[in-house]
């Protein structure tokens, strides 16, 4: 009951008009529906397993790190995301793969298209290359298409959570949900509010 009460009822539609798959089905949920599972933060099953939720993910934006390749360092912005993040957005990598499934390697990164061009000259052989973030080795697993820019101004995405120093002044974590066909904000709101009301009645009783 206490878990359900945590993810109360603030919703906002994200990314309308952007060339993602059915962006009208993607919603932000605040506060974040997160919980600990085996020592790692995940989307709370009470939200992820709702029948009208197709995919769920968490992300932290606004982080930063020093990236070093070939002995040259630069400052990059990054987002730390759970493994279903790109599925929630409804996007596929331009090159390589995303961040993997269960048991994903915590030391892989996905590059934004802009950073791939600026930092790597748009070279297709970037997939598999190793870079350093704050002195730790990471492998480039993929590159996203140019239209994928969420959160804004992100240079790369890393698995969530990685190391605390990446957070910096970042806000989050935040939850993202992709609803099934036919579901909308009203469905989301009514179910969560009904659960909150039931929890409150149980406490009062």
Buried (B, 14 or more C-beta within 10 A) or exposed (E): EEBBEBBEEEBEEBBEEBEBEEBBBBBBBBEBBBBEEEEEBBBBEBBBEBEBBBBBBBBBBBBBBEBBBEEEEEEBBBBBBBBBBBBBBBBBBBBBEBBBEEEBEBBBBBBBBBBBBEBBEEEEEBBEBEBBBBEEEBBBBBBBBEEBBBBEEBBBBBBBBBBEEBBEEBEBBBBBBBBEEEBEEEBBEEBBEEBBEEBEEEEEE
